Amino acid sequence: MIDERAFLAQLESANTDELSQILRRPSADEERLLEIYFGAERLQRLRSLALGVRRRALAKGNVVVLHGIMGGELTVFPTNQNSQFIWLNFPRVAIGAVGWLRMTGKFESQFDVRATGILKKWYSEQLLGLAADGWNVQAFWYDWRQDLAQIADSLRQQIDRWFGPDADVNLVAHSMGGLVSRTYILRHAQRWGKKGRLIMLGTPNHGSFAIPQVITGAYDTIRKLAIVDLTHSLRELCDILNGFPGSMQMLPSPLAMNGMERMYDAAQWSTWGVPQKILDVARASHEGLANVVDGSRMSYIAGFNQITKVGVNDWTRLDHADAYTDSLEGDGTVPHALGFLHESGTRIPTYFVECSHGALPNHTYVIEGTKQILATGKCNLPTSIPKARGAAALAVSAAARHVREQAEEEALRALSRRVRGRSRAVGDIKEAALSRDEIVASEMLVRSFLGDASVSSPAEMAPPSSGTPAPVPPSPAPRKTKTPTVTIAIRLVRGRIEEIAAADAIAVGHYIGVAPQYAELAIDRAISKALSGAKSADGKLLITDLCRRGAIVGELGQNFILPDPRKPGRIIVIAGMGQPGTFGAAQLAILSRELVWALGRSGRKNLASVLIGAGAGNLGTQDALRAWLRGVRRALYDAQGASDLQLQSVTFVEFSPGNFVRMHYSLENAVDVFGNDSEAPLKIAYSGPTKAALREAKRAAEKDAAQRSADKERKSFTALTGSTVEAEPMRLTIQLQADTFQFAALTAEASIPQRDTRIDPALVEESNDALPSAESFAKQLDLGNLLGRLLLPHDMREMILQQTVPIVLALDATTARIHWEMVATEAAGGNVDFNPERFLGTFYGLTRQLRTTFAQLPEPPILTERPLRVLVVADPAEDAPLPGAQEEGEAVAAIFDEFGQQPGRRVEVVRLFGPGQATRVTVLDQLINQRFDLMHYAGHCFFNKENPPLSGWIFTGQKVLSANELDRIDRIPRFIFSNACESGITPDRADKRSALMAPSFAEAFFARGVASFVCTAWPVDDTAALEFARRFYRGILGLHGDGSLAESLQEAMREARREIARLGPRGMRTWGAYQHYGDPNLRIISLAQTKRQRSASENRRERRGGSGLSGGRSSGFR
C-alpha cells in the first residue's frame, strides 16, 4: 500500500522533469491520488503537457518560477522526531501545526522549518506549460515567512547551482515572488546582468490591503484558518502570523499611496501587538525597491474585474471588512494602484486577464502570454482593461463573494469536526487517507492567495507581431488546442486464444499467487505440448512451473515475456494483474498501458489477447473494454511523445458466444466514444464479425443459456437475450456472538473468511438509534459513517465499496435491527445535500434475508399467463385515521390499472379502502377465498414487543390482524408491501420506535410463505410514503415512460429511496425506514417478457408512423 502523504511530499518537491515523469507513468495507487489531488480534468491536461516536456528539443533559455505567499510547502524538522509536512497539510493544520511556524523577535524561526516544495496544485500547469514550450524551467520554493532580503539571497545561491554563475536567467513570479525577484535584482544587480526578463503575475509591488486584514484577523483566509485550527484561537493565529516579516513587507506603501504612513506606526496596531521593529523593516523594503524598475525587461500581468480592497475608510475598525473601500480595479487581492510599476512616469508593459489573483499562474491565457513575453518581450493580451464593470456589478460581486465565503466557512466547520475524530495532536499523527474533501477544504482555505483559473478551457494565442500588439478581448470564446490523434486497429475473433495464429504477441493475465487458469492455462498447455512434443501433464506445464518457482509473480503492470515455441519470433506475455480482488478498471488501464507500450517499444506490431479483466466475477464487458482502451490510448500517446515505435493492432479473442456478442456492440460504441474525445482522441479502426457470424454467435449464446440455466454465461447474457437470470449478488452474513459481530462474505468468484469486530453492542445500538431522528442529510451521513466504521472490518468495508452487484445481507434477529440501509461510506464533510452514492441503501441494491428456515430461494417472476391479482388495503381504522393512506391506496391501484391497459396484460385489482370496506373479516375473506399475487397495505400497525407474532395491522377498535391470522391462509400473496406506521408514533418521534419491529414482522410473514416483504422500520411521513409507493410500483412494472425495462425489487427499492430523499425534510426522515426482505432479483415481469412487449410496441408505432414511447409518465418521476 502506498504511503499517500510521502507521495504527496514527493510530488510537491519534484522539479519539472520529475513532475512530468510522475504524471506520465504513475502506478495505479499514484494515479488514484493524482486524480484526487488535481481532479480528473486537470490531470488529463497535465498529462498532455508532461508528454510535451518529454518531446522538447534544445532549451530556449532558463526560467525560474517563483510562487506567491503561502504557495510553498513548509516542513518542520523537530529534534529527534520525524519531519512533519505542515503547509498545506489540512489534517495537521486542523490540529494546530501552524504553531510550528512561530518566529522570534529577531525574525528567526523558533523551530527548524524549511521550504520543501512548491504546491503543484496551483503551479503545475505553469511549470509544465513553459517546459513544454522548450524552456529549461526550475521552480524556486522559499520560506514565505522570511525577510525578502533573506529569500533573495537564497534565490541567488539556487540560480548559481542550477545554471552556473554566468548564465542568463528569466524570472516568472507570482504575487510575493515578484517582490523576491526585485529584491534579488536590488541585492545582486551584477548577477542579474543585462539579459533575462522578469514577468510579474499580480505582484503587490506597493503592498496590498489583504495584509492589514491579516494582522487583525479580518481576512477571509485567516478567519477560515481559525475555523479549521482546533488548537489556536483567531487572536493566537494573528500573533503567530504577525511575526512574519515577509508578509509585513507587503503592507500598503506610503510611497505609492497617500495616507498609508499610519500603517507603519505600531500605535495603529497596539491591539494586535505588532512591534515597531517589524514595521520599520517593512517600510525599508519599500524604500529600497522604489527604483528597482526596468520597463525594457520587466512586464506585469494583472487580473481585473474582481472585487478588491483599494483603500481605508475607517481607521478605527481595521478588523472589519467594511472598514476598507471596495473596487473592481484589482485582482481580488492586489489593487492595480498598488501593483503597477512606473519608470519615469511611464507604466511598464502591463497586460490584463479577467481572473482572480490566485488563478493567475495556471490560467491558460496567462501561460500563453508568458511564453510570448519570454520569447519576444511582448504578448497579445490587452494592455488596457477592455471592459470595466460599473457600480451595480460591484454590488453584485460583493454580495456573491460574501455568500461564497459564508458557505465555505460553514463547510470548513463541518470538515474540521470530521478531522477532529481522525487525528490526535500528540506524538506521531496517524493521518487519514487522502480524500477529495480534504483537497477541496485546502482550496477553500487559501482561495484568496491561491486559486483555480476562472477559464479552464485552453486557448490558442497567435504569436505577437513585430509591432505593438493589438488588444484582444479578455475572455474570447476559447478554442480547444488541437491534440494529435493516435490510431489503433482492433479486430474481434471468435475462437480460442491458444489457437490464434495472426499475431506476433499473445497476452493473458495473471494474479499474484494464483496458479494459471482459464486462458492462461490454455496457453500453458499449448506451449508446453509444443515443447515436449506430446500432451504434457499438468506437473510439467512451463508457465505453471515458472509461477511455482517465483519467476512469474504477477505484480500489477509487470510483464513476463517468453518465446512462443510454436511460432518463431512470436512471444507470450504474462501480464501482471496484482493481488486477487484488487483488480478494477483503473488497474486494468495500467495493465494495458504497460502491455501495449512494452510491445510497441520492442518492435511488435500485432497483439492478440483475451479481454483481460472481464473474467469470472470481474469487470463487465463494456467496463473492461473501455479500461483496456484507456490504457492503449495512454501507451500510444506516450510512444508518440517519445517518437517510439508503436503497436499497430490488437485482436481480441473470445470463445464464449455471449461475450463475443457483447464485445462487438461495446467496440462499436467505443469507436465513437474514444474517437470524439476532445482531450485525447483515439481513432479505432474496428474490424468486426460478419452479420452471419454475429447471428451464429447469438444463436449459440441463447443455446448455451438455455442448456445451463445456473451457469454464469446465461446470467451475463441477460442484456442481449432477455434472460430472467440476474447478476449474482454479493452475500454478507452478519451475526452477533456475545460482544463480537461476525462477518463473512461470498461473491461470485470468492468466499471471504470470517472477520470479527469486537465492540460493545450497546454502543452500536445507541449509534443505530440516533439515525432515524437525524435532522439533516449531513447528520445522517455522519451517523451512518460512524455506524459503518464501528461495525465493518476494514477489508470487508473496502470490498463492499468496490461492488457493482446487488448486496444481500443475511442477518440474525439482533443484527437485523441495525439500519444497514443508512450505513454511509463517508462522513458529510462540507456536503449538506443528499448524495445517493454515499449510503448503502441508495447506492447498491440492498436486500435483507433472515437467517431462518423461512428464507426463500430465488423466485421466478410473479407475472405469468394468468391474470395478475392485486389486493390493496388502505386506511382501515376508523378511530386511527391516516389522512394520506386512502390517497396512497388509490394511487397504487391506479398504477396497476394503467399496467393492465398494456397489450397482453391482464390485471385485477381489489380495493378495500376506508374502515367501511377494510375490515378484518373482509380482508381475510379475500385472502382465504381468492388468490392474490401481491398485497399492498397502507395504514397503521402495532408491534407487540413481548409477543412479536401478535403484532400486525390495526383495524377499527384497535383490533389487530396479525401474522397468526395469516396462518389460516393457504395461498398467501408472494409479495406484500406493508407501508405502515406504528400507531401513536409520529415521524417527529421516530426515536421512540422499536428496532425489532421490521425484522419481527418480516419473520412472521416469511413463516407463512411470503417470498418478499417490504416494510418500514419506523413511522413514515404520509407524503413521502405515497411517493415511495408510486416510484416503487412504477419501477417494477416498467412504467417509466422512457423505454426503461421493468426493474427488479432491489432496483426499485433503491430508486424509490433516492426519489423520496429529494423531497426535503419529509423524505429525509423517511427514506431510510424502508426495508426489503426476500429475493433481491424477484421481478413482477421477466426481462424476456418486457423486451418482447417493448419490441412489439415499437413495431406497431413504426407501422403507424408514430413516435414516442408507450406507457405513462407521472410528473416528477424518473
N, C-alpha and C positions, 0 to 999 in steps of 0.2 A: 504494500500500500504506500502510495506516495506521501511524503511529508509536505502537506499543502503550503504551510507557511514558509518552509525552506524554499519551495519552488517559487513562491511569490518574491521572496528576497532575491533569488537568483534572477528573476525577471527584471526587478527594479534596478539591480546593479549591472545588468548586461549592457555592454556597449552596442553600437549599432549593428555590427556584424553578428554578434552573439544573439541579439534580439531577432534578427532576420532568420538565424538558424533555428531558434526556438520555435518561431512561427511556421517555418517550412516543414519541420519534421517532428511534431510533438508526439509523445506516446498517447495512448488512449486516456489515461488519467490526466495528463498535461492538457490535452485538448479540452477535456471537460472543464478544467479550471480556467483555461483561457477564455472559454465561452462565457463562463460566469463573470469573469473579470471585465472583459471587453464588451460582451454582448455579441450575439451571432452576426449581426450585420457588420459591425466594426471589425470583428475578427476576419470576416471574409475580405474586407478592404485591405486589412493589414497583410494578409497572406499574399494578395496580389502585389502589394508594394514590396514585400520581402523577396518575392521572385524577381522583381526589378532590381533590387540590390544585388542579387546574385548575377544578373546579366550585365552589370555596369562594366564599362571599359576603364581606361585610364582616368583617374580622378581629375575633375575640372579645377579643383583647388581645395583648400582646407576650410572647414566650417566648424565652429564651436557653438552649440546650442545651450543657452542658459535658461533655467526655469525661473519662475517667479516665487514670491513669498509663499511658503507652505507647499511648494511644488517639488521639494526634495525630500527623500526618505531620510529619517533620522533614527539612529540606533544607539542605545546605551550599552556600555560595556562595564557592568558593575564588577567590583573587585571580587574575585573568587566565585563568580557566578557566570552563567551563560549569558551571552548577549541577548538583548531584548529589542526587537523591532518596535519602535514607538509610534512613529509618524509615517504614514497614515494607517495605523492598525486599530480598527474600530473596537475590537474587544478589549485591547489594552487601554485605549483612550477611555473606554467606559469605566474601567476600574482604577482610574487615576494616574495613568502613566505620564500625563502632562507634567506631573511633579518632578519627573526626571529632568525636565528642560530648564529648571530654575537656574538663573545666573547670579553671580555675586555682584557686589557694588563696584567691582573693578571690571565688570563686563566679561568675566570668565565663567565658564560652565562649572557648576558645582560638582557635576558628575562627568564621567568620560563619555560624552556624547559626540558621535561622528556622523557626518553625511555619508550615506552608503548607497545612494541611488537617486535616480530621477523617476518620478511617478509616471510610469509608462501609460497609465490610463489617459493622461492629459497631454502627453508629448510624443507618443509613439508615431502617430501619422506624420508629424512634422519631421521627426528624425528619419523615418524610412522614406518619406516623400523626397527629401533633399538627397538622401543617399541614392535612391533610385534614379535621380536626375544626374548622377555622375559625380557628386561631391564627396569628399572624404570627411565624413561627419563624426564628430565626437560630442558627447553630452558632458557638460561640466555641472556636477552637483555640488552643492555647498550648504553649509550650516546657516540657514537664513536668519538665525538669531543674532549672528555676529555683526560687528562693525564692518561697514562696507570696505574700509581700507584693508582689514584683515582678510576678507574674502578675495579682494582684488589681488593681493599678493599671492594667495593660493592659486588663483587663476593663472598668474604669470608662470608659476612653477609647473603647473599642469600643462600649459601650452608648450613649454620647452620640452617636457617629457614626451609629449605626443609628436611634435613636429620638428624639434630641434630649435636652437636659439635664433635662427635667421629666417625661417620660412614665413611667408605671408599667411595671415590668418584672418578670416571673416568671422564676425560675431553676430549671431541671431539671438536676440534676447527678449524674453517675455517679462513684462512687469518689472519687478525689482531687479531682474537680471540685467536690464538696461542701465540701472544705476551702478551695478557691479562693473559693467563694461566701461562706463565713462570714468569710474574711479580707477580702473586698470589703466585706461589711457592717460589719466592725470598722473598716476604714480609711476608708470612705465612707458613714458612717451617714446623713448628710443626704441623699445621693443615693438611698439605699435607701428613705428616706421611710417612709410609713405604709401603703402598699399594695404588693401584689405578694407572691408566695409563693416559698418555697424548698422544693423536693422533692428529697430526697437518696436516691439509689439505692445502697445498700451502701457508704456513705461511711465510711472509717475515722476517725471523729471523734476517737478517742483512740488511733489507731495500729493497727498490725497486726503479727503475728509473721512475716509474709512479709518484712518489711524486715530484721530481723536475719539471716534466711536469705539475703537478697540480699547483705548485707555479707560473709557468709562463703562464699558460693557454694553453699550447700546448697539453695537454692530451685530448683524444677524449671525455671523459665524461664531461670535463669542457667546451669544445667547444660546445657540444650538449646542455649543461645546459644554455649556453649563448644564444643559438638559441631559446630555449624554454622560457626562462625567459624574459617576456615583460617589466620588470621594471629595471633590472640591466644589465649593460654592462659587457663585459668579464673582464675588469680590476676591476670593482666593485665586481664581484664574486670572483676574485682572492684575493682581500683584505679581504673578509669575510672568505674564506677557509684557508688563510694563518695564521689565528689566532687560528687554531685548533691544540693544542699540540699533540693530538692523531695521526694525520696524519704526522706531522713533525717527530715524533718518528720512522717513517718508511723511513726516508731518508737513502740512502746507507751508510753503516757503514765504517768508515776508519779503523776499527779493522779487517774487513774481506776483504777489497779491497783497494789496494794501490791507492793513488791519490785522495781519497774521502774527505781528510781534507778540501778541498775548499768548500764542501757542507755545512760546519759548520761555515763559515765566512760570516757575514752579508754583507760584501762588495760585495760578489758574487751576492747577491740578492738586491742590492741597488735600482735597477729599480723597484722592486716589493715591497719594503718596509718591508722586513722580519726582525724583530728585533733580535738582538743577543741573547736576553734572551731566546727566544723560541728555538733557535738553541742549546744553552747550555743545555736546558732541554732534547732535543732530543739526544745529544751526551752522556749525563749522563745515559740515559736509556740504550743505547747500552753497555756502560761500566758496568752497574750494572747487565745486563743479560749475560755477557760474559761467566760466569762459571755456569749458570743455565742450565746444560746439564746432562742427565742421560740416557745412552743408554739402560739400563735394563728396563726402564719404559716409555721411550718416543719413538714414531715412527713418521715417516713422509711419507705422500703420495703426490707425485708430478705429475703435468701434464707435458707433453713434446711434442716436435714437433710443438710448437706454436711459431709464430714469436714474439720475446721478446726483449726489450731493455736491453742490458747487459753491456753497458759502455758508456763513453762520448768521442766523437771525436772532438768536437768543444765547448770549454767552453764559447765562446763569443756569442753563439746562442742557449742557452738552452730553448728558447721559440719556437724552431723549431724542429720538429720530427726528421729531418735528422741530427741533432747535436748528435744523440745517435747511438750507434752501434747495429745492429740487429743480432739476432741469433735464432736458433730453440732450444737452450738449456734453455728452460723455459716454463712456462705455459701461456705465453702471457702477464703476469703482473709481475711475480716474476722470476728472473733468478735463475737457480739452484745454482750458486755460492753464491747468497745472501739468499737462502732459507735453504740449508742443514746445519745441526749441526754436529759438531765433538767433540768427547770426547777422549782426549789424542791421537789426530791424527786419530782416527777411526770414520768413519761416523756412526751415529746412524742408526738403521734399517730404511731403506728408500725404498719405493716401487713406481712403476711408472704406470701411466694410460695415454693413449693418449687422453687428453682432455684439455680444457682451464681452467684458474684459477677460473672463476665464476661458471663453470659447476661441479666442484668437489663435492660439498655437495650432490647433487641429482643424481650423476652418479651411475648407478647400480653396477658397479664393485667396486667403492669406498665404497659404503654402505656395500656390501658383505665383502670386505676386512676389513672394520672397525669392523664388527661383529666378524670376526675371530681373529683380534688382541685383542679385548676386552676379548675374551674367553681364548686365549692361548698365546698372545704376538706375534704371527706370522700370516702371511696370504699367500695366493697363488699368489698374484700379483708379477710381476717380480721385482727383486731387482737391475736390471740394465736396461738401455734403450735398448729394444730389437732391434730397427731398427732406427738409426738416419738418417735423410734425409740430402742431400747434398746442395751445393750452388744453384743449379738450383731450387730445391724445395723452398729454402729460398726466391729467387726472385719471384717465382710464388705466394707464400704465402703473401709476402709483397704487391704485386700488387692486389691480391684478397682482402686483408684487406683494402687497400686504396679505392678500388672501393666500397666495402660494406659501409665503413664509409661515403663516399661522398653521397651514395644513402640514407643512414639513416639520414644524416643531412638535405638533401632536404625534405625527408618525414616529419621530425620533424618541419621544417619551415611551411609546409602546415598545419600540425595539430595545431601548435601554432596559426596560423591565425584563425583557426576554434574556438579554445578555447577563443580567444580574444572577439569574439562575444557572447560567452556564459556566461562569468564571469565578475565580476566587482571587482576591487581591493579596495573597500570601504565597511565598515560595515560587515554585516553577508553575506557571499558569497553564492549565490544560485547556487550550482553546478549542472552541467548536469548529467543526468543518466549515470551510468557506461556503457562503451562501450568497445568492443574488441579493437578498435583503441587506446583507452587510455592505455590499458594494453600493447599492442604492443609498443606504444611510451615509456612507462616506461621501458620496456625491452631494447629498443634501448639506452635509456639514461644511464643505468648503466651496459651495457653489459660487460665492461672490468673488473668490480669488481664482478658482479653477472651475472649468465647466465645459460642457459639450457644445459643439458648434450648432448654431441655430439652423444652418443649412447643411444637411448631411449628404446630399447628392453631389457627386463630383462634377466639376465643370471644366471644360477646356477653355483656356485663355490664349489668345493669339500672342505671338512674340511681340515685344514692343517695337515700335517703329524707331527709326533713327532720329526723328524729330520729337517734338513734345507730344507725349501720349494723350490721346483724346479721352475725356472722361467716359466711363461706361456706367450703366445703371448698377446700383448696389446689389440688387437681387434679381438678375436676369433669369429667365427660365433655364435652369441648368441642363446641359446635355450630358448624357452618360458617356464616360470615357470608353472608347472602343476597346474591347478586350479581344485579343486574338483567340480564334476558335481552335479547339483541338478536336480530333476526329478518331473514332474507333469503329471498326466493323464488328457487328455482332451477328452470330449465327445461332440458331436453335436446332438441335438434332435430337430426335428421339432414339434412344438406344442405351447401351451400357458403356460406362466410361472406360472400362478395361478393353473395349473393342474398338475404340476410336482410332482412326488412322491419320487423318489430315490435320496434324499439328506437330510443332517441334517442341512443345512443352505440355505436360499434363499435370494438373494440380488437384490435390484433395486436402481436406483439413484434418487437423489432429489436436486433440485435447491433451493437456498435461496429465500424465498418469493413467490414461485410458488406452487400453490395447486397441489396435486397429479394428475398425468395424465398418459395415456398410461399404461405401465407395472406396475407402482406404484399404479395407480388407480385400475387396475385389481386385484392386490394383496389385496388392501384395501377392495374392495368389497367382495373378497373371505373370508378373515379372519373375517370381520365384520358380514357376513352372518353366519359363524360358531359360532361366539359368541352369536348372537341374536337368532339363530335357525330358522331364516326366512330371506327372502330377506330384506336387510337393506336399508333404504332411505339414500340418499347422506348426509343428515344432521347428520346422526348417524354413519358415517364411522369413524372407530377408527383412522387410520393414518391421515386422513384429520383433525379430531378434535385435534390430538396431534400437528399437524402443526399450526393450528389456535391458539392454546394455547402457542405456543413457545417452546414446549418440543422438537420437531424436528426442527432443524434450517437449517442444510444443509451446514455448513462450509466445505470447501474442506478437505477431508481426515478424517472427523469426522463421526463415525458410530453410528447410533441409533439402538439398538438391542431390540427386543421384542419377546416373545414366540409365536410360531405358534399354535393357538388353535385347529388346525385341526389334528395335529400330535404331541403327547407328545415328548419332547426332541428336537424338531426342532425349529430353530429360524428364524426370519425375520430380515434382516439387511437393514436399510435405509442408503445408502452410500452418504455422502455429496459431492456435485459437485460444491459448491461455487456459485458465482453470475452468473445469466444467461448472455450468451455472452462472458464469460471469460474462458470457458472450452475447452481446446485444448488437444493435445496429451500429453504434459508434465503434465497437471493436471490429465489426466486420469491415467497416470502411478503412480502418487501419490495416487490416489483413490484406484487402485487395489493393490498397495503395502500395504497400511494400512488395507484394507479389508482382504487380504489373510493372512497377518501376525497376525491380531487380531483373525481370526477364528482358525488358527493353534495353536496360543498360548492358546486359550480356549478349545483346545481338539477336535475341529471339524475336520472331515476328508473330507467331500464331500460338495462342494458348487455348487448350481445351480443358474444361473444368466442369465439375458438378456445381450446382448453386450452393456453395459452402454457406452455412448459416441457416439454411432452410430445411435442415434435417428434422427428425422426430423431436417434437417438443420445443423447437426453437422458433425463429422468426417466421412470420408469414411470407408467402412467396413475394408479394409486392414490396414489403418492407425490406426483405433480404436483397432483392434485385436493386432497389434504389440505393441501399447502402453499398452494394458492390460498385455501382456506377459512380457514386460519390468518390469512392476510393480510386477508381480508374481515372476519373477526371483529375483528381489531385496529382496522381502519378504522372499523367501526361503533361500537365502544366509544369510540374517540377522538371521533367525531362526537357520540355520546350525551353524553359528558362535557362537551363544549363547547356543547351544545344546538344543534349544527349540523344542517343538512339531511342526510338520509341516502339513499343509493342503496337502492332497494326490491327490485330483481330483477336476476339475472344469467341470461342464456340462453347456454348452451354449444352451439356449433355444430360438428358433426363430420361430415365427409364419409365417412371410412373406416368401413365397417360393423363391422370388428373393434374398432376403437377406440370406436365408438358403444356396442357391447355392453358392453365393459369399463367405460366411463364410467357406464353405467346401474347396474351392480352396485356400483361404487365409491361412487356417490352414495347408493344405498340404505343402504350401510354407514355412510357419513358422517353420515346423518341421526341415527343412534343415537349414534355416537361423539361428535359435537360437541354434540348435544342433552343428553347425560348428563354433560358435563364440569362437575364441581362448582365449579371455579375461575372459568371464563368460558364459560358455556353460549352456544351459538349455535343458535337454533331455525331449522331449514331446512324451508321449505315446498316440497317437491320435487314437480314435475310431470314424470313420466317418460313414456316411449313406451307406446303401447298394446301388448297382447300380440301382436297381429298384426304391428305394426311391428317388435317385437323379434324375432319369428320370422323375418320377412323379412330383417332385418339379419344374423341368424345364418347364414341360408342364403347370403346374399351374401358374407359373410366366408369361409365354407367354400369357396365357388366361387372367390373371389379366391386363397385359399391354394393350392387345387389347381392353378389355372392358372399361378401364379407361384411355383414351389417355391423359387426363390432369393431371392424378394422379402422385404423386412423385415416386410411386413404379415403374411405367413404365419408368420414366426418369432415375432412378438409375440402371435400369436393362440393360442399353444400351450396356455395355461391353460384356454381355453374349448373348443377343438376336439379336443384330444388329438393335435395335430400332433407329428411327430417332430423338427421343426426347433427348435433351441435358440438361446438368446441368442448373438449374435456376440461372441466373446471379444476382449479386448484382447491384441494380439500385440506382444511385445517381442523385438527382435532384438539379441543381445549377442555381441560378438566382441572378441578381443584382438589388436591390431596393435602389435608391439614393446612399449612401455610405456604404451600407450593403450587403455583399454577404450572401445569404441564402442557407443552405444545408439541405437536408433531404435524408434519405436512406431507402430502402426496401430490405430485404433479404428474403430468402425462409421461414425463421421462424419468422421474426420480422419486425416491422415497427419502424424506429428510428425517433423521433420527430425532428422538425426543429432546427438547430443550426445556429447562426448568427456570422459572422465575420465583424466587423465594421472597415474599413480601407480605406484610400484614394485610390480610383480606379486608379488615375494617377500613384501612386507608384506601384501598381500591373502591370499596363501597361508598365511602364519603366522596371520593372524586367522581364516581359514577352518578351519584345522586345530585351532584351540583349541575350536571349537564342540562337537564330539562328546564331548569329555571334560569339559564344563562340569558342575559338581557341584550345581547348583541352577537352578531356573527363573529366579531373579534374574540369575544369571550368564549363562544363555542369552540373556536379554533384553539385558543389557549388551553381550555379544559380538555378538549379532545386530544390535543397533543400530549398533555400531562398524563391522561389515562393510557394512551398508547405507549408512552415512554416508561410508565410504571410497569406495564404488563409485558409487552412484546420483547422477546430476546432480540438483541441487535441484529444478528444474521437473519433471523426469521422476518424481522421488520424490513430489512433490505430486500429480501426475496419477495415479500408481498408487494413492495413498491415497484418491482420490476415486472409484475404480472400484466398480461394483456388479456387474460381469460377471466371468466367469472370466478368468484371465490365462494366456496361453501364452507360454513362453519358448523362443525359437528360439536354440539355443546351438551354439557350436563345441566342439571337443574339449577346449579349455582352460577355457572359461567353464562348461562342464558340470560341472567338478569342484567348483564353488562350491555350497555348501549354501544355495541360494536359499530353500528352504522355511523356513529358520530365520532369514532376514533379518527383523529386528524394526523396527517403526515408531517405537519409542522405547525408552529405557533403562528399567531396573527402577524406579529411584527407591525409594520405600518399599514396593513390591509384592514379595511373596515367593511368591505363589501363581501357578499357571498361568492366563494370560489369553489365550484363543484369538484375541482381536481384535488382538493385538499382533504376531503372526507372519504372514508372507505365506502359509505353508503351512496355517495353521489358520483364517485369516480369508477368504481368497479360495480359489476352486477353481484351484489352481496345477498346470499341466501343462507337461512339458518336450517339446521336439521337437529332434532333432539336425539341424543344417544339413548334411544329406547327401542323396544321391539316394534314400535309403531312406525318408525321412519320408513318412508316409501321408497321403492325402487323407481328408477326413471320411468315416466309415464308417456304413453302415446298422446298425440293431440286430442283435445276434447271433441272437436267438431268431427262428426262422422257423416254417413249418408242420411241418418235420421235427423229430424229437427233438433236444433239446439234449444233446450228449455232452460229458462232463467226465472228464478223467484227473487223478487225484490220486496223487502220488508222495510218500512220506514216509519219512524215516529210512533211506536205502538203504545206508549204510556201516557194516558190522559192526565195523570197527576204529576208527570215529569216531562212536559212538552219540550221538544228540541226544535227551535224555530227553523233551522236550515235542513232538517232531516228529510221532510217531505219534498223539498226542492231538490235535494240530492237524489232521492229515490226516483223522482220523475226524470231527472237528467240522465241517470243510469239507464232507466227503462227506454228513454228516447234514443239513446245511443245504440242499444240492441235493436230497437225498431228500425233505425237507419241502416244498421248492418243487414237486417233481414230484407231490405229493399234491393240489395245487390243481386244480380242474376245468379241463380243456382243456390241462393241461401234460403234456408227455412229456419225461422226463429220464432219461438213462442215465449212471450213474456207475461208472467203473472204478477200483478201489482197488488200488494196489501199495504195500503197507505192509511195512516192515522189509527187511533185507538178503536174506531168502529170496525174497520176491516182487519186490522192486525192484532188479533187476539192469540193467546197461546193455542187455543183449540184450532183456529183456522190455519195457523202456521203448521201445526203438527198434522192436521188433516191433509194439507197439500203435500207435505214431505213424506208422509206414510203412504198415501193413496196415489200419489203421482210420482213421476220420475223427473228429477231436475239435474242438469249438468253443473249449473252454477247457482250460487245464492249470494245475495248482497243484503246486508243488514245495516241500517242507519238509525241509530238510536242510542239509548243508554245501556250500560252493562254494570254488573255488580260482581265484585271479586270477594270471595269468602276465603279469607286468609287461613282460618282454622281448618276449613274443609274445601280445598280448591275445586273438587268435582261438582260442588253445589253452586259454583259461580256460573253466571250466564247472562242472558239478555233480559232486560227489565220490561215488563208489560204493566198495564194499568193495575193499580193497587199494590205496587211494589212486588208483584209476582214475577218469578224468575223462570225462564226456560233455560235449563242447564244442560250440560253435556250428558247428564244421567238420562234425561228425557230423549236425547238423541239416540240413546242406545236402543230405543224401541223402533228405530227406522232401519229398514232393511237396505234401502238404496240411498245412502247419504250422498249429497252432491260432492263431486270430486274437488270442486273449488269453492271455498267460502271466503268472502270478504266481510269482516266484522269491523265496520267503520264506526266504532262505538266509543262513548265516553263513560268513565266510571261515574255513577250517579253521585251528585253532591259536590263534585270537584270540578272547578272551572279551570281554564287554561292558565290563569294567573296564579293558581295554586297548584301548579304541576309538581312542585316539590313534595306535595303530600301523597303522591301516588305510590303504589306498591310496585317495585321492580319485578315481583313474582307474577303479576297479572298476565302479561302477554305469554310467557312460556307455559304457564299453567293452563291457560285457555287452549293454546296450541296442542299441548299434550293430550288434553281431554278430547279434542276434536280428532286428533290422529288415532286415538284409541278406538274411535268409531269409524275409521276408514277414510277420512278426508285425505286427499292427496296433496293439496296445497291450501294453506291458510294464511290470509293476510289480516293483521290486526294492528292495534295501536298500543304502545307501551305506556302512554299516559294520556290524559284528556287532550282532545284536539279542538282547534277552532272550527266553527261551522263553515265559514267561507273557505278556509284552507282545505277542509275535508272534502267539500264539494269539488273544488278544483283538482284535488288529488285524484278523486274518483274519475272525473272526466278524462284527465290526461292518461290515467292508467288504462281505462277501458278502451279509449280510442287507440292506444298503443297496441294492446293485444289483439284488437280487431282490425288493425291496419287502416284506420280511418283518419290518417294524417292529411289526406288531400294533396300530398306532394309526391305520390308514387312510391312511398316507402313500403317495405314489406311489413307484415304484422310482426310484432315483437314477441319475444319470449317473456315469461313472467319477470325474470330478473332484469331484463332490459326495460320493461315498462315500469317496474318499481323504481329503478334508478332515474329514469327520465321524469317520472311524476314527482319524486323528491326534489329534483332540480327545479321543476316548474313552480312548485309552491314556495320554495325557498326564496324565490324572487318576488314574492307578493308583499314583502315588507315584514313588519313585526309579527303579524298573524302567522305567516308562513314560516318565519324564522323559528317560532316557538313550536311548530307542528311537524316540520319535515322529518326530523329525526325520530319521531314516535313510530313511524310505520315500519313494521317488521314482516318479513315473508318467511314462512316455514314450509319446506317441501322440496320439490324438484325445481332447480333453477331454470332448467330449459323447457319446462312444461309450456306448451302452446295451445291456444284455442284452435288455431288453424295451422296446419302443416305448411312448411315452406313450399312444398311441391304444389299444394292447392292454391296458395297465394300467388305464386308465379304463373300458374296456368290461368287463373282468373284475370290477372293483370294483363297477360299477353292477349287473352281473348278480348278484353275491353279495348286494348289499343288497336286490335284488328278491326273491331266494329267502328271505332272512331275514324280510322283510315278510310273505311268503306263509305262512311257518311261525309268524309271530307272535313270532319270536325277537328278540334284541338282541345288540349287541356287534359286534366286527369280526372278520373272518376272518384267519387266519394266526396263527402262534405268536408269542410274545414271550419272548425269552430274558432271564432275570432280570439286571438291571443294565445293560441296553442300552436306548438310545433308539429 
